[in-house]
Amino acid sequence: MTWNKSEKSLKDLLDDANKWHPNIKLEYKIGKSLPFLDVHFTNNNGILTTSVYHKPAAEPYVVPFLSDHPRHVFVNVIQTSLSRAVRYSSTFENFNNERRYIQLRLLYNG
């Protein structure tokens, strides 16, 4: 969520919300960027941009092209990766960076 009031008032609100139920605790991070699921959100001087998020521990492996998998598997890997890049990239620059990442990952895997 975005917040236009002071950081202290936000922390007070979230700390108060954590007292509502003993089994439900809200975790929060305050900053200019935030990964959420597969999307990385960034606030650049009030402009919200998005890009594909890759977990730091994730290896860049996909099914090798020379494996015995059905051919549609390889097409699906490419289509899904490009579709995710289009959906999650809010700028052409972010899309182009993700397209290069996909290309390098595919070249790396043969």
C-alpha atoms as an extended CHARMM CRD file, in Angstrom:
* protein
*
       110  EXT
         1         1  MET       CA              0.0000000000        0.0000000000        0.0000000000  PROA      1               0.0000000000
         2         2  THR       CA              1.0850000000        3.5730000000       -0.3800000000  PROA      2               0.0000000000
         3         3  TRP       CA              0.8550000000        6.1160000000        2.4140000000  PROA      3               0.0000000000
         4         4  ASN       CA              0.8860000000        9.9090000000        2.2400000000  PROA      4               0.0000000000
         5         5  LYS       CA              1.0350000000       10.6720000000        5.9560000000  PROA      5               0.0000000000
         6         6  SER       CA              4.0530000000       10.4210000000        8.2390000000  PROA      6               0.0000000000
         7         7  GLU       CA              6.0050000000        7.2040000000        8.7060000000  PROA      7               0.0000000000
         8         8  LYS       CA              5.3020000000        7.3540000000       12.4490000000  PROA      8               0.0000000000
         9         9  SER       CA              1.5230000000        7.4480000000       11.9340000000  PROA      9               0.0000000000
        10        10  LEU       CA              1.7820000000        4.4430000000        9.6040000000  PROA      10              0.0000000000
        11        11  LYS       CA              3.8210000000        2.4700000000       12.1330000000  PROA      11              0.0000000000
        12        12  ASP       CA              1.3380000000        3.3870000000       14.8680000000  PROA      12              0.0000000000
        13        13  LEU       CA             -1.5710000000        2.1900000000       12.7160000000  PROA      13              0.0000000000
        14        14  LEU       CA              0.1290000000       -1.1110000000       11.8520000000  PROA      14              0.0000000000
        15        15  ASP       CA              1.2360000000       -1.7130000000       15.4380000000  PROA      15              0.0000000000
        16        16  ASP       CA             -2.3300000000       -1.0810000000       16.5870000000  PROA      16              0.0000000000
        17        17  ALA       CA             -3.6490000000       -3.5010000000       13.9320000000  PROA      17              0.0000000000
        18        18  ASN       CA             -1.3090000000       -6.1870000000       15.2650000000  PROA      18              0.0000000000
        19        19  LYS       CA             -3.1530000000       -6.0340000000       18.5910000000  PROA      19              0.0000000000
        20        20  TRP       CA             -6.5410000000       -6.9230000000       17.0670000000  PROA      20              0.0000000000
        21        21  HSD       CA             -6.0420000000      -10.6950000000       17.1440000000  PROA      21              0.0000000000
        22        22  PRO       CA             -3.3330000000      -12.7130000000       18.9140000000  PROA      22              0.0000000000
        23        23  ASN       CA             -2.8870000000      -15.1700000000       16.0090000000  PROA      23              0.0000000000
        24        24  ILE       CA             -2.7230000000      -12.6230000000       13.1800000000  PROA      24              0.0000000000
        25        25  LYS       CA              0.3760000000      -10.4660000000       12.8540000000  PROA      25              0.0000000000
        26        26  LEU       CA              0.9980000000       -8.0070000000       10.0460000000  PROA      26              0.0000000000
        27        27  GLU       CA              4.5430000000       -7.7080000000        8.7850000000  PROA      27              0.0000000000
        28        28  TYR       CA              5.5120000000       -4.5390000000        7.0340000000  PROA      28              0.0000000000
        29        29  LYS       CA              8.4390000000       -3.0440000000        5.2120000000  PROA      29              0.0000000000
        30        30  ILE       CA              8.8410000000        0.6500000000        4.6040000000  PROA      30              0.0000000000
        31        31  GLY       CA             10.9940000000        1.6560000000        1.6640000000  PROA      31              0.0000000000
        32        32  LYS       CA             11.2010000000        2.7050000000       -1.9680000000  PROA      32              0.0000000000
        33        33  SER       CA             10.9330000000       -0.8210000000       -3.4010000000  PROA      33              0.0000000000
        34        34  LEU       CA              9.1980000000       -4.0340000000       -2.4640000000  PROA      34              0.0000000000
        35        35  PRO       CA              8.9720000000       -7.5300000000       -3.9380000000  PROA      35              0.0000000000
        36        36  PHE       CA              5.5060000000       -9.0870000000       -3.7670000000  PROA      36              0.0000000000
        37        37  LEU       CA              4.9410000000      -12.5360000000       -5.2700000000  PROA      37              0.0000000000
        38        38  ASP       CA              6.4560000000      -12.3150000000       -8.7880000000  PROA      38              0.0000000000
        39        39  VAL       CA              6.3610000000       -8.5120000000       -9.0680000000  PROA      39              0.0000000000
        40        40  HSD       CA              8.9120000000       -5.9650000000       -7.8940000000  PROA      40              0.0000000000
        41        41  PHE       CA              7.3470000000       -2.5790000000       -7.0910000000  PROA      41              0.0000000000
        42        42  THR       CA              9.5030000000        0.5560000000       -7.0530000000  PROA      42              0.0000000000
        43        43  ASN       CA              8.6130000000        4.1440000000       -6.1670000000  PROA      43              0.0000000000
        44        44  ASN       CA             10.7050000000        6.5020000000       -8.3150000000  PROA      44              0.0000000000
        45        45  ASN       CA              9.9440000000       10.0270000000       -7.0740000000  PROA      45              0.0000000000
        46        46  GLY       CA              6.2210000000        9.3280000000       -6.7650000000  PROA      46              0.0000000000
        47        47  ILE       CA              5.9680000000        7.1990000000       -9.9150000000  PROA      47              0.0000000000
        48        48  LEU       CA              5.1840000000        3.5510000000       -9.2360000000  PROA      48              0.0000000000
        49        49  THR       CA              7.0010000000        1.1610000000      -11.5800000000  PROA      49              0.0000000000
        50        50  THR       CA              6.8200000000       -2.6140000000      -11.7380000000  PROA      50              0.0000000000
        51        51  SER       CA              9.0750000000       -5.3420000000      -13.0610000000  PROA      51              0.0000000000
        52        52  VAL       CA              9.4350000000       -9.1100000000      -12.8080000000  PROA      52              0.0000000000
        53        53  TYR       CA             10.8710000000      -10.2120000000       -9.4630000000  PROA      53              0.0000000000
        54        54  HSD       CA             13.4270000000      -13.0180000000       -9.3360000000  PROA      54              0.0000000000
        55        55  LYS       CA             14.1910000000      -14.5040000000       -5.9430000000  PROA      55              0.0000000000
        56        56  PRO       CA             17.9030000000      -14.1310000000       -5.1330000000  PROA      56              0.0000000000
        57        57  ALA       CA             18.2790000000      -17.8410000000       -4.3450000000  PROA      57              0.0000000000
        58        58  ALA       CA             16.5370000000      -18.9850000000       -7.5470000000  PROA      58              0.0000000000
        59        59  GLU       CA             18.7230000000      -20.6740000000      -10.1240000000  PROA      59              0.0000000000
        60        60  PRO       CA             18.2210000000      -19.5900000000      -13.7610000000  PROA      60              0.0000000000
        61        61  TYR       CA             17.4940000000      -23.1080000000      -14.9700000000  PROA      61              0.0000000000
        62        62  VAL       CA             14.7740000000      -24.2090000000      -17.3810000000  PROA      62              0.0000000000
        63        63  VAL       CA             14.2610000000      -27.4910000000      -19.2000000000  PROA      63              0.0000000000
        64        64  PRO       CA             17.2620000000      -28.0130000000      -21.5380000000  PROA      64              0.0000000000
        65        65  PHE       CA             16.2810000000      -27.9370000000      -25.1970000000  PROA      65              0.0000000000
        66        66  LEU       CA             18.0410000000      -31.2500000000      -25.8830000000  PROA      66              0.0000000000
        67        67  SER       CA             16.0500000000      -33.1300000000      -23.2280000000  PROA      67              0.0000000000
        68        68  ASP       CA             13.3750000000      -35.6610000000      -24.1620000000  PROA      68              0.0000000000
        69        69  HSD       CA             10.4530000000      -33.5040000000      -23.0870000000  PROA      69              0.0000000000
        70        70  PRO       CA              7.5850000000      -32.9440000000      -25.5330000000  PROA      70              0.0000000000
        71        71  ARG       CA              8.2240000000      -29.9680000000      -27.8200000000  PROA      71              0.0000000000
        72        72  HSD       CA              5.2750000000      -27.9790000000      -26.4530000000  PROA      72              0.0000000000
        73        73  VAL       CA              7.0840000000      -27.7110000000      -23.0930000000  PROA      73              0.0000000000
        74        74  PHE       CA              9.8320000000      -25.5620000000      -24.6180000000  PROA      74              0.0000000000
        75        75  VAL       CA              7.3440000000      -23.3140000000      -26.4010000000  PROA      75              0.0000000000
        76        76  ASN       CA              5.3760000000      -22.9170000000      -23.1620000000  PROA      76              0.0000000000
        77        77  VAL       CA              8.5000000000      -21.8980000000      -21.2160000000  PROA      77              0.0000000000
        78        78  ILE       CA              9.2060000000      -19.1120000000      -23.7090000000  PROA      78              0.0000000000
        79        79  GLN       CA              5.5760000000      -17.9770000000      -24.0030000000  PROA      79              0.0000000000
        80        80  THR       CA              5.0350000000      -17.9300000000      -20.2530000000  PROA      80              0.0000000000
        81        81  SER       CA              8.2620000000      -16.0310000000      -19.5790000000  PROA      81              0.0000000000
        82        82  LEU       CA              7.5090000000      -13.4020000000      -22.2240000000  PROA      82              0.0000000000
        83        83  SER       CA              3.8880000000      -13.1130000000      -21.1160000000  PROA      83              0.0000000000
        84        84  ARG       CA              5.0170000000      -12.4960000000      -17.5400000000  PROA      84              0.0000000000
        85        85  ALA       CA              7.4840000000       -9.8730000000      -18.7820000000  PROA      85              0.0000000000
        86        86  VAL       CA              4.7420000000       -8.0400000000      -20.6840000000  PROA      86              0.0000000000
        87        87  ARG       CA              2.2500000000       -8.1830000000      -17.8010000000  PROA      87              0.0000000000
        88        88  TYR       CA              4.6260000000       -7.2010000000      -14.9950000000  PROA      88              0.0000000000
        89        89  SER       CA              6.8160000000       -4.5750000000      -16.7050000000  PROA      89              0.0000000000
        90        90  SER       CA              5.3980000000       -1.0830000000      -16.4300000000  PROA      90              0.0000000000
        91        91  THR       CA              8.0440000000        0.4570000000      -18.6970000000  PROA      91              0.0000000000
        92        92  PHE       CA              9.6180000000       -0.5930000000      -21.9700000000  PROA      92              0.0000000000
        93        93  GLU       CA             13.0370000000       -0.4750000000      -20.3090000000  PROA      93              0.0000000000
        94        94  ASN       CA             11.9270000000       -2.9750000000      -17.6360000000  PROA      94              0.0000000000
        95        95  PHE       CA             10.4390000000       -5.2150000000      -20.3190000000  PROA      95              0.0000000000
        96        96  ASN       CA             13.6480000000       -5.0620000000      -22.3630000000  PROA      96              0.0000000000
        97        97  ASN       CA             15.7410000000       -5.9470000000      -19.2980000000  PROA      97              0.0000000000
        98        98  GLU       CA             13.5090000000       -8.9410000000      -18.6030000000  PROA      98              0.0000000000
        99        99  ARG       CA             13.6120000000       -9.9970000000      -22.2700000000  PROA      99              0.0000000000
       100       100  ARG       CA             17.4240000000       -9.9900000000      -22.1050000000  PROA      100             0.0000000000
       101       101  TYR       CA             17.3100000000      -12.0010000000      -18.8710000000  PROA      101             0.0000000000
       102       102  ILE       CA             15.0400000000      -14.5830000000      -20.5530000000  PROA      102             0.0000000000
       103       103  GLN       CA             17.3180000000      -14.7630000000      -23.5870000000  PROA      103             0.0000000000
       104       104  LEU       CA             20.4260000000      -15.2920000000      -21.4530000000  PROA      104             0.0000000000
       105       105  ARG       CA             18.6600000000      -17.8960000000      -19.3160000000  PROA      105             0.0000000000
       106       106  LEU       CA             17.6050000000      -19.8300000000      -22.4260000000  PROA      106             0.0000000000
       107       107  LEU       CA             21.1040000000      -19.6200000000      -23.9320000000  PROA      107             0.0000000000
       108       108  TYR       CA             22.6020000000      -20.7720000000      -20.6320000000  PROA      108             0.0000000000
       109       109  ASN       CA             20.3540000000      -23.8430000000      -20.6300000000  PROA      109             0.0000000000
       110       110  GLY       CA             21.0820000000      -24.8500000000      -24.2160000000  PROA      110             0.0000000000
